[in-house]
Amino acid sequence: MTGYDALAEVYEWLISDAKLAPAEFAASFDDVLSLLPSNAHVLDCSCGTGQLAVGLAGLGIQVVATDASETMVRRTAELSEEFGASVRTVRADWEELPDHFDDVTFDMVFCVGNSLHHAVGARGRVAALESMSRLLRRGGHLVLTSRTWELVRAKGSRLDVSDRLVRRNGRDAVVVYRWDIAPNWEEEHHIEIAVAQVDAAGSVLVRSELLSCWPYRYDELEVELHRVGLRMEMSTFNPEAENYMVVASKV
Ligand SMILES: C[S@@+](CC[C@H](N)C(=O)[O-])C[C@H]1O[C@@H](n2cnc3c(N)ncnc32)[C@H](O)[C@@H]1O
């Protein structure tokens, strides 16, 4: 139980329009996908509801999708079936990945969409990255996207309420994020997320979850990638931007 099982049921209200269509989500990684050999094997190790995994499978890539949340894995399998895609799904925490897959199995591992901050502290983060690194073949790539925690922490604890209704499956919802920023970087932080669906009669149905996270600075991530045998090859980090992507290769 990672704290995503309730949110998994309403996750489409949390993902951007651009990530909803599997093909579009996969296409947003066109540049990194050009690094893959033909007949590539790819792992999405925090697959969420599966849009990326299904989009990659649609490109003819052999895809395995894992997630710590049983409900997320089920939703990925359902999406895969809906699209007639061939995605193998496995419920696995990052640290359990080596129990499921041999070392040097994948050409690319994705850990995207603000996932890594759920690893418990620096120790948990390095253990998670170590698992991802072990599964990569030499020269294979880890693709990671992240919130810019430097920016998130600078804004402090706060409530963010969506300024528009988010419409999915014909239903509108207000999305609320409550950020609980601890005094020190190393401490457990919390994000409480609520999806409040409003129906035509004005009734409101709320699903919410309190998520734990452990932020990290970009500089720390760089050192940690190095520690697990990954060399940073590309980075979009910009301290003023909300998110960034890094691509690191297995040495
Ligand atoms: C913000 S969601 C991102 C989902 C998806 N990658 C996306 O871009 O929409 C974070 C995901 O990380 C998963 N997660 C959290 N802790 C995890 C862990 N220790 N091992 C594997 N997955 C984990 C959650 O279950 C959730 O599906």
The ligand as an SDF file (V2000), in Angstrom:
LIG
                    3D

 27 29  0  0  0  0  0  0  0  0999 V2000
    2.5110   10.6060   -9.2560 C   0  0  0  0  0  0  0  0  0  0  0  0
    2.2740    8.9370   -9.7000 S   0  0  0  0  0  0  0  0  0  0  0  0
    3.0000    8.8860  -11.3400 C   0  0  0  0  0  0  0  0  0  0  0  0
    2.3920    7.8050  -12.1950 C   0  0  0  0  0  0  0  0  0  0  0  0
    2.8270    7.8090  -13.6660 C   0  0  0  0  0  0  0  0  0  0  0  0
    4.2460    7.5470  -13.8230 N   0  0  0  0  0  0  0  0  0  0  0  0
    2.4520    9.1100  -14.3430 C   0  0  0  0  0  0  0  0  0  0  0  0
    3.3370    9.7950  -14.8680 O   0  0  0  0  0  0  0  0  0  0  0  0
    1.2560    9.4350  -14.4010 O   0  0  0  0  0  0  0  0  0  0  0  0
    3.4940    8.1130   -8.6950 C   0  0  0  0  0  0  0  0  0  0  0  0
    3.4460    6.5910   -8.8350 C   0  0  0  0  0  0  0  0  0  0  0  0
    4.5460    6.0400   -8.1100 O   0  0  0  0  0  0  0  0  0  0  0  0
    4.0970    4.8540   -7.4920 C   0  0  0  0  0  0  0  0  0  0  0  0
    4.9870    4.5390   -6.3630 N   0  0  0  0  0  0  0  0  0  0  0  0
    5.0740    5.1900   -5.1860 C   0  0  0  0  0  0  0  0  0  0  0  0
    5.9770    4.5940   -4.3910 N   0  0  0  0  0  0  0  0  0  0  0  0
    6.4860    3.5570   -5.1010 C   0  0  0  0  0  0  0  0  0  0  0  0
    7.4690    2.5670   -4.8240 C   0  0  0  0  0  0  0  0  0  0  0  0
    8.1010    2.5490   -3.6520 N   0  0  0  0  0  0  0  0  0  0  0  0
    7.7540    1.6490   -5.7600 N   0  0  0  0  0  0  0  0  0  0  0  0
    7.1060    1.6840   -6.9730 C   0  0  0  0  0  0  0  0  0  0  0  0
    6.1600    2.5980   -7.2950 N   0  0  0  0  0  0  0  0  0  0  0  0
    5.8540    3.5200   -6.3660 C   0  0  0  0  0  0  0  0  0  0  0  0
    2.6750    5.1790   -7.0690 C   0  0  0  0  0  0  0  0  0  0  0  0
    1.9040    4.0390   -6.7590 O   0  0  0  0  0  0  0  0  0  0  0  0
    2.1760    5.9710   -8.2620 C   0  0  0  0  0  0  0  0  0  0  0  0
    1.5770    5.1470   -9.2380 O   0  0  0  0  0  0  0  0  0  0  0  0
  1  2  1  0
  2  3  1  0
  2 10  1  0
  3  4  1  0
  4  5  1  0
  5  6  1  0
  5  7  1  0
  7  8  2  0
  7  9  1  0
 10 11  1  0
 11 12  1  0
 11 26  1  0
 12 13  1  0
 13 14  1  0
 13 24  1  0
 14 15  1  0
 14 23  1  0
 15 16  2  0
 16 17  1  0
 17 18  1  0
 17 23  2  0
 18 19  1  0
 18 20  2  0
 20 21  1  0
 21 22  2  0
 22 23  1  0
 24 25  1  0
 24 26  1  0
 26 27  1  0
M  CHG  2   2   1   9  -1
M  END
$$$$
